[in-house]
Amino acid sequence: MKTVFLLALLIGFAGTLAGAHFAPALKHERLPSNTTVVSNGGRAEKFMIRLPADRIAATDGEAGGLRAKGADGVMIMPAQFVAEPLLIEHFKVRDSGGAVIGVAARHWNGTGAEATTTWSVLIPSRGALVLSSRGETRAALDSALRSRGYSAGKEWAGTVTLPMTGDGEGVVAAGTGEFENLLGTYRETWSVAAVDEDGKVSGTIELSTVTSRLQ
């Protein structure tokens, strides 16, 4: 599915352009990093996304399920790719204190032997960070909500906490600026509190990273 992979890259570049619009090319005020020191000498930092407030857009493919249908902004895919196992989402990103500090793109691709997930996080005053892991199963969020009583077209309220990094955690794959030469791991957790009758999800996404500087 080379064509699907290339399409994902192109849409990812579109996300970078969206980030440039959100944070245009000028000298940005340096925002403090909310990090804590961990026992092995590394540093821990959490990035937060509030749903639906921080969702910018998602592709309209069938693989998105509830996450695609509940998005206000829709990235239209060519008709031949709508049924492909591919989902791309764009978000605003907050620090652990709740301040908006940048934008992020999440790419989920299920075309290979197993699904993969890649996050690209852009914080204009600090740099960019790339996170990669084995992906969740297709429609994992939809399945978890249905198991707690959610039905399409009806409002739902409750608590669903869903780890979205396969094998328990993913890796910090690359970085620029402040994040250059960092190695480490991350965990992605979705916590959903409600879904409205149109399928719009309310909750949070948490990206928890633990990194250390490459010597």
LUMVEXZA-73581 format. One line per 4 residues: for each residue y, z, x of C-alpha. Coordinates in Angstrom, 3 decimals. Last residue first. Layout:
// residues N
Y Z X ~ ...
This chain:
// residues 215
11.281 25.145 25.395 ~ 11.152 23.976 21.783 ~ 13.244 26.401 19.727 ~ 11.478 28.378 17.012
11.085 27.837 13.300 ~ 10.058 29.554 10.065 ~ 11.131 27.691 6.936 ~ 11.082 28.680 3.253
11.932 25.849 0.846 ~ 12.459 27.307 -2.622 ~ 12.642 25.230 -5.794 ~ 14.151 26.975 -8.807
13.914 27.068 -12.584 ~ 14.852 25.078 -15.669 ~ 12.948 21.843 -16.394 ~ 14.281 19.150 -18.727
11.475 17.765 -20.883 ~ 13.614 16.694 -23.833 ~ 12.463 19.675 -25.931 ~ 13.611 22.086 -23.205
11.466 23.480 -20.402 ~ 11.810 27.081 -19.233 ~ 11.239 29.594 -16.427 ~ 9.787 27.412 -13.662
9.300 28.626 -10.083 ~ 8.506 25.836 -7.596 ~ 7.455 26.920 -4.101 ~ 7.627 24.932 -0.861
6.423 26.540 2.366 ~ 7.574 25.632 5.865 ~ 6.320 25.537 9.437 ~ 7.773 25.405 12.928
9.250 23.480 15.800 ~ 12.971 23.062 16.466 ~ 14.131 20.572 19.082 ~ 17.120 19.423 16.991
17.930 21.595 13.970 ~ 21.528 22.395 14.995 ~ 22.254 18.686 15.311 ~ 19.199 16.630 14.403
15.720 17.532 13.219 ~ 12.064 16.572 13.194 ~ 8.629 17.475 11.794 ~ 8.980 21.030 10.510
5.400 21.381 9.347 ~ 3.713 22.143 6.041 ~ 2.172 25.247 4.528 ~ -0.660 26.470 2.320
-3.050 23.581 2.989 ~ -0.976 21.447 0.592 ~ 2.611 22.541 0.084 ~ 3.596 22.721 -3.596
3.039 26.419 -4.382 ~ 3.528 26.843 -8.167 ~ 5.079 29.808 -9.957 ~ 5.074 29.428 -13.745
6.848 31.980 -15.939 ~ 7.641 31.642 -19.615 ~ 9.745 29.584 -21.974 ~ 8.833 26.342 -23.746
10.763 23.988 -26.035 ~ 8.685 21.278 -27.698 ~ 8.527 17.534 -27.098 ~ 5.575 17.762 -24.729
3.536 20.927 -25.154 ~ 3.716 23.928 -22.799 ~ 1.110 26.673 -23.342 ~ 0.638 28.168 -19.885
-2.085 25.694 -18.848 ~ 0.272 22.936 -19.995 ~ 2.860 24.194 -17.506 ~ 0.444 24.102 -14.572
-0.751 20.616 -15.509 ~ 2.785 19.230 -15.752 ~ 3.684 20.769 -12.389 ~ 0.643 19.299 -10.654
1.300 15.809 -12.068 ~ -0.535 14.208 -9.116 ~ -2.053 16.743 -6.749 ~ 0.324 18.408 -4.304
1.157 16.722 -1.041 ~ -0.072 17.357 2.492 ~ 3.025 18.369 4.392 ~ 6.228 17.136 6.038
9.704 18.560 6.607 ~ 12.635 16.629 8.122 ~ 15.899 18.446 8.916 ~ 19.413 17.098 9.275
22.542 18.470 10.917 ~ 24.812 21.537 10.746 ~ 28.155 20.754 9.084 ~ 26.761 17.894 6.992
23.576 19.679 5.815 ~ 21.040 16.917 5.151 ~ 17.461 17.799 4.142 ~ 14.771 15.098 4.208
11.553 16.364 2.597 ~ 8.230 14.568 2.982 ~ 5.155 15.008 0.775 ~ 1.747 13.423 1.262
-1.117 12.709 -1.150 ~ -4.628 12.138 0.172 ~ -6.660 9.086 1.191 ~ -3.454 7.053 0.872
-1.359 5.913 -2.112 ~ -0.292 9.352 -3.361 ~ 3.263 9.408 -2.027 ~ 5.743 12.205 -2.752
9.228 11.795 -1.246 ~ 11.776 14.618 -1.630 ~ 15.419 13.858 -0.808 ~ 17.927 16.582 0.051
21.644 17.308 -0.208 ~ 24.055 19.746 1.413 ~ 25.558 23.257 1.534 ~ 25.847 24.403 -2.101
26.340 28.190 -1.970 ~ 23.654 30.370 -3.597 ~ 23.328 33.093 -0.948 ~ 19.950 31.780 0.199
21.612 28.475 1.067 ~ 21.906 25.728 -1.520 ~ 20.699 22.123 -1.636 ~ 21.761 19.333 -4.019
18.813 17.242 -5.097 ~ 17.238 13.781 -4.915 ~ 13.715 12.985 -6.112 ~ 11.251 10.253 -5.117
7.864 9.890 -6.804 ~ 5.102 7.419 -5.922 ~ 1.591 6.955 -7.280 ~ 2.186 3.349 -8.425
2.557 2.666 -12.170 ~ 6.283 1.865 -11.954 ~ 5.818 -0.279 -8.837 ~ 5.436 -3.719 -10.437
8.413 -3.030 -12.728 ~ 10.857 -2.566 -9.847 ~ 11.958 1.088 -9.728 ~ 14.992 2.431 -11.565
16.474 5.573 -9.998 ~ 17.200 7.798 -13.005 ~ 19.939 10.431 -13.114 ~ 19.588 12.926 -15.968
16.062 13.893 -14.882 ~ 13.586 15.279 -17.411 ~ 11.412 12.192 -17.545 ~ 10.901 12.098 -13.767
9.837 15.727 -13.306 ~ 7.782 15.673 -16.502 ~ 5.550 12.902 -15.215 ~ 6.737 11.621 -11.871
3.650 9.494 -11.251 ~ 4.645 7.166 -14.121 ~ 7.612 5.848 -12.139 ~ 11.230 6.431 -13.220
12.511 7.590 -9.845 ~ 14.461 10.846 -9.733 ~ 18.144 11.785 -9.668 ~ 20.746 14.427 -8.783
18.916 17.662 -9.622 ~ 21.023 20.656 -8.632 ~ 21.888 21.961 -12.107 ~ 18.417 21.414 -13.642
17.033 23.223 -11.773 ~ 18.417 25.310 -8.949 ~ 17.502 24.274 -5.399 ~ 17.233 26.861 -2.615
16.934 26.730 1.166 ~ 15.410 29.667 3.019 ~ 15.675 30.450 6.727 ~ 13.355 32.284 9.136
13.902 32.463 12.868 ~ 11.519 32.654 15.795 ~ 10.848 35.574 18.121 ~ 7.280 36.164 16.960
8.355 39.042 14.712 ~ 10.863 37.070 12.666 ~ 14.650 36.944 13.093 ~ 16.640 36.222 9.938
18.719 33.174 9.084 ~ 21.583 32.587 6.675 ~ 23.322 29.848 8.646 ~ 27.118 30.043 8.526
28.931 26.911 7.357 ~ 30.844 24.905 9.937 ~ 33.707 23.188 8.111 ~ 33.066 19.495 7.976
34.781 16.925 10.153 ~ 34.847 13.732 8.160 ~ 32.343 11.141 7.049 ~ 31.893 11.874 3.344
29.720 14.715 1.984 ~ 28.534 13.835 -1.540 ~ 29.102 10.133 -0.896 ~ 27.311 10.378 2.439
24.498 12.190 0.698 ~ 24.209 9.372 -1.806 ~ 24.013 6.997 1.150 ~ 21.169 9.085 2.546
19.479 8.882 -0.829 ~ 19.741 5.102 -0.747 ~ 18.043 5.282 2.640 ~ 15.241 7.168 0.937
15.009 4.427 -1.680 ~ 14.450 1.952 1.125 ~ 11.853 4.161 2.785 ~ 9.953 4.593 -0.469
9.962 0.825 -0.972 ~ 8.511 0.395 2.510 ~ 5.670 2.760 1.640 ~ 5.017 0.944 -1.631
4.878 -2.387 0.210 ~ 2.425 -0.992 2.749 ~ 0.000 0.000 0.000
